[in-house]
Amino acid sequence: MTAPTEDNIVEQLVFRIIPNGRLLRTWQLNGGISARMTAFEVALPDGLTKKMILRRPGAATLARNPRAAADEFTLLRITQTAGLATQTPYHLDQSGTLLATPCLVLEYVEGRPEFAPADLNSFILQFATHLAAIHQVDCSNLDLAFLRKQADACARTVRERPADVDTTLDEGRIRAMLAALASARRASPRRPSRRQNRRSIATSAHWLGMALYGATSAPAAMPSASS
């Protein structure tokens, strides 16, 4: 029996999402390290076209979190409802009938590298404003129990020093400063009580290389599956 081609798989996904749609073309999106991505364009019944992305979390990602595709799909729905400029999630497939691993279909956002923006101040302001908007989302009434708790991960990172520190990030110096602060805090006779910030959505991958800017709109971003 012949294995289905990439186009065959995408065609079946198109039928599930837009029954009267017709696949026009597919192409690979290179450069990602956490997932394999295939872009595709669909002819819609009204004569217009739409571009989407088939995203398949990689083996390393699934080893850390077998629900990576489902978590990303759910998180994008939450951020869209919260009014953030994130990709629209169209479809989640965990059946194993099309692909051996879970996958999701997302909105394709047009973008291009911009190394020398004409208005750098506006460029940075849009980025910072959107980043602040993500962190200001009121999570008190959101069901985020499926997300990884970043506080636990950060505490473990600080507590467990690796055998080889990352010299490119000056990790040794950073760890030495953290250790000195912790020592001073323990020795202080008036040790302040530990304070925790309110829960918020984290954006570990939100940096200039991950932001997509439109001609007149704020950047689109992809929040990480953590809180």
C-alpha positions as CSV (number, residue, x, y, z in Angstrom):
1,M,0.0,0.0,0.0
2,T,1.4,3.4,-1.0
3,A,1.9,5.9,1.8
4,P,0.0,9.2,1.4
5,T,1.9,12.1,0.1
6,E,2.2,15.5,1.9
7,D,-0.4,16.9,-0.5
8,N,-2.8,14.0,0.1
9,I,-2.6,14.6,3.8
10,V,-3.2,18.4,3.4
11,E,-6.1,17.7,1.0
12,Q,-7.8,15.6,3.6
13,L,-7.3,18.3,6.2
14,V,-8.7,20.9,3.8
15,F,-11.8,18.8,3.4
16,R,-12.3,18.6,7.1
17,I,-11.9,22.4,7.6
18,I,-13.5,23.7,4.4
19,P,-15.5,20.9,2.7
20,N,-16.0,22.8,-0.5
21,G,-12.4,24.2,-0.6
22,R,-9.7,23.1,-3.1
23,L,-6.0,22.8,-2.4
24,L,-4.0,25.0,-4.7
25,R,-0.4,24.4,-3.5
26,T,1.8,23.5,-0.5
27,W,5.3,24.6,0.5
28,Q,7.6,23.9,3.5
29,L,8.3,26.6,6.1
30,N,12.0,26.1,7.1
31,G,13.8,27.3,10.2
32,G,11.7,26.0,13.1
33,I,13.2,23.7,15.7
34,S,10.2,22.7,17.8
35,A,7.8,21.7,15.0
36,R,7.6,20.8,11.3
37,M,5.5,23.3,9.3
38,T,3.8,23.1,5.9
39,A,2.1,26.1,4.5
40,F,-0.7,25.6,2.0
41,E,-3.2,27.7,0.0
42,V,-6.8,26.9,-0.5
43,A,-9.4,28.1,-3.1
44,L,-12.6,29.0,-1.2
45,P,-16.1,28.5,-2.6
46,D,-16.6,32.3,-2.9
47,G,-13.6,32.6,-5.2
48,L,-11.2,34.0,-2.6
49,T,-8.1,32.1,-1.4
50,K,-6.8,31.5,2.1
51,K,-3.4,30.4,3.4
52,M,-2.9,28.2,6.4
53,I,-0.2,26.2,8.2
54,L,0.0,22.6,9.1
55,R,2.0,22.4,12.3
56,R,3.4,19.1,13.7
57,P,5.3,19.3,17.0
58,G,8.6,17.4,16.8
59,A,9.7,14.3,18.7
60,A,11.6,16.3,21.3
61,T,8.6,18.6,21.9
62,L,6.2,15.6,22.2
63,A,8.6,13.8,24.6
64,R,8.4,16.8,26.9
65,N,4.7,17.3,26.5
66,P,2.6,14.7,24.5
67,R,-0.3,17.2,24.5
68,A,1.8,20.0,22.9
69,A,-0.5,20.3,19.8
70,A,-3.7,20.4,21.9
71,D,-2.2,22.8,24.4
72,E,-1.1,25.2,21.6
73,F,-4.6,25.0,20.0
74,T,-6.3,25.7,23.3
75,L,-4.0,28.5,24.2
76,L,-4.5,30.2,20.8
77,R,-8.2,30.1,21.3
78,I,-7.8,31.7,24.7
79,T,-5.6,34.5,23.5
80,Q,-7.9,35.2,20.5
81,T,-10.8,35.5,22.9
82,A,-8.7,37.8,25.0
83,G,-8.2,40.1,22.0
84,L,-4.6,39.4,21.4
85,A,-3.1,39.5,17.9
86,T,-2.3,35.8,17.7
87,Q,-2.8,33.3,14.9
88,T,-6.3,31.8,14.5
89,P,-6.4,28.1,15.2
90,Y,-8.6,26.3,12.6
91,H,-8.3,22.6,13.4
92,L,-6.8,20.1,15.8
93,D,-6.2,16.4,14.8
94,Q,-5.2,13.8,17.4
95,S,-6.9,10.9,15.7
96,G,-3.8,9.4,14.3
97,T,-5.7,8.6,11.0
98,L,-3.9,11.2,8.9
99,L,-0.5,11.5,10.7
100,A,1.1,9.3,13.4
101,T,1.5,12.3,15.7
102,P,-0.9,15.1,16.7
103,C,-1.1,18.2,14.5
104,L,-2.9,21.5,14.2
105,V,-3.8,23.9,11.5
106,L,-3.2,27.6,12.0
107,E,-3.7,30.9,10.3
108,Y,-0.9,31.9,7.9
109,V,0.3,35.5,8.7
110,E,2.2,37.2,5.9
111,G,5.5,38.6,7.0
112,R,9.1,39.3,6.0
113,P,12.5,40.0,7.6
114,E,12.8,43.7,8.6
115,F,16.4,44.5,9.6
116,A,16.2,48.3,9.1
117,P,12.7,49.6,9.8
118,A,12.0,53.1,8.5
119,D,10.6,54.1,11.8
120,L,12.5,52.3,14.5
121,N,10.7,54.0,17.4
122,S,7.3,53.0,16.1
123,F,8.6,49.5,15.4
124,I,9.9,49.0,19.0
125,L,6.8,50.7,20.5
126,Q,4.4,48.3,18.7
127,F,6.5,45.4,19.9
128,A,6.6,46.6,23.5
129,T,2.9,47.5,23.6
130,H,1.9,44.1,22.4
131,L,4.2,42.3,24.8
132,A,2.7,44.4,27.6
133,A,-0.8,43.5,26.4
134,I,0.0,39.8,26.6
135,H,1.3,40.1,30.2
136,Q,-1.7,42.2,31.2
137,V,-4.3,39.6,30.3
138,D,-6.5,38.9,33.3
139,C,-6.0,35.2,34.0
140,S,-8.1,35.0,37.1
141,N,-11.1,33.6,35.2
142,L,-9.2,31.6,32.6
143,D,-8.7,27.8,32.8
144,L,-4.9,27.6,32.4
145,A,-4.4,24.4,34.4
146,F,-3.1,22.7,31.3
147,L,-0.1,25.1,31.0
148,R,3.3,24.5,32.5
149,K,4.1,26.6,35.6
150,Q,7.0,28.8,34.7
151,A,7.7,29.6,38.4
152,D,8.5,26.0,39.1
153,A,10.7,25.7,36.1
154,C,12.6,28.9,36.9
155,A,13.2,27.9,40.5
156,R,14.6,24.5,39.3
157,T,16.8,26.3,36.8
158,V,18.3,28.5,39.5
159,R,18.6,25.7,42.0
160,E,20.3,23.1,39.7
161,R,23.6,24.4,38.4
162,P,24.6,22.6,35.2
163,A,28.1,21.1,34.9
164,D,28.9,23.5,32.0
165,V,27.4,27.0,32.2
166,D,26.5,28.9,29.0
167,T,29.4,31.3,28.5
168,T,27.7,33.0,25.6
169,L,25.0,34.3,28.0
170,D,27.4,35.0,30.8
171,E,25.5,32.4,32.9
172,G,28.3,32.0,35.4
173,R,28.2,35.7,36.4
174,I,24.4,35.7,36.6
175,R,24.4,32.6,38.8
176,A,27.0,34.1,41.1
177,M,24.9,37.3,41.5
178,L,21.8,35.3,42.3
179,A,23.7,33.2,44.8
180,A,25.0,36.4,46.5
181,L,21.5,37.9,46.7
182,A,20.1,34.7,48.1
183,S,22.9,34.6,50.7
184,A,22.3,38.3,51.7
185,R,18.6,37.7,52.0
186,R,19.1,34.7,54.3
187,A,21.5,36.7,56.5
188,S,19.2,39.7,56.8
189,P,17.6,40.1,60.2
190,R,14.6,41.7,58.6
191,R,14.1,39.2,55.8
192,P,11.2,40.4,53.6
193,S,8.3,38.0,53.0
194,R,8.4,36.3,49.6
195,R,6.2,38.1,47.1
196,Q,4.7,36.5,44.0
197,N,3.4,38.4,41.0
198,R,-0.1,37.6,39.8
199,R,-0.4,34.7,37.3
200,S,0.0,35.8,33.7
201,I,0.7,34.3,30.3
202,A,4.4,34.0,29.6
203,T,6.0,34.7,26.3
204,S,9.4,32.9,26.3
205,A,9.5,33.1,22.5
206,H,8.4,36.7,22.1
207,W,11.4,38.5,20.7
208,L,11.9,40.6,17.6
209,G,12.7,37.6,15.4
210,M,9.3,36.0,16.4
211,A,7.1,39.0,15.8
212,L,5.2,39.6,12.6
213,Y,4.5,43.2,11.7
214,G,1.8,44.3,9.3
215,A,1.9,47.5,7.3
216,T,-0.2,49.4,9.8
217,S,-1.1,47.0,12.5
218,A,0.5,45.8,15.7
219,P,2.7,42.7,15.7
220,A,1.2,39.3,15.7
221,A,2.8,36.9,18.2
222,M,2.8,33.3,19.4
223,P,2.6,33.0,23.2
224,S,4.4,30.0,24.6
225,A,2.5,27.1,26.2
226,S,3.3,28.1,29.8
227,S,2.0,30.4,32.5
